[in-house]
């Protein structure tokens, strides 16, 4: 996509315009390996970005030829996965995801035609895949441009800072405060992550 058109639109908002002047523009590249992306999001759930990345790289090292696919994941011993820093809960979530991909068709040509809501309704059925994981998938794998991850703590902190709020915003607050950024709320969020700078990688 052309990021420039999104930035020109977002510059109309005075607060976002300041961030665009300070930080380099984000780079969005669609990813074709859906299983890889969702496993990565599960690993990153509720963790600092830098810590999560270390655990993720150790997890990859466990896999034959370092290849993340359902077959390789299901071959892993749970205790091996635990030793790289994954909780047993996340291990179960990752294996639930592997079973889903083994049993369902989730191909690029089908997914690209689905709406954000349709994708959410399908993936939310997998135990361990919550709305945050789905939002990360929509943003960073499919590059959907108008996603607002309401449950993301860093986004809440970024909005609190940007709007000088006394406390973290509620979902209702976030909807209201971000309305001027639609239809490019994904891009706006990338600047909010920069404010917080918790090691989150674009």
Number of C-alpha atoms within 10 A of each C-alpha: 11 8 14 10 10 19 19 12 16 23 16 12 12 10 12 19 15 12 19 18 10 10 11 10 15 14 12 18 13 13 14 12 13 18 19 15 18 21 24 22 22 24 24 20 17 12 12 13 16 14 13 22 18 12 18 20 13 17 22 16 13 18 16 13 9 13 14 21 18 20 15 15 24 15 11 15 11 16 12 12 20 15 12 17 17 21 15 13 10 20 22 15 19 27 21 18 24 21 16 18 17 13 9 8 10 16 12 13 8 9 15 12 10 11 12 17 8 11 18 19 13 11 19 14 11 15 14 20 22 16 17 18 26 22 24 23 22 22 24 19 20 21 18 22 20 18 20 24 23 18 15 17 15 20 25 24 18 22 24 17 16 15 11 10 11 8 11 17 20 12 14 9 13 18 14 10 13 16 11 15 22 18 17 22 21 24 26 25 23 19 21 22 22 20 18 17 13 13 14 16 11 11
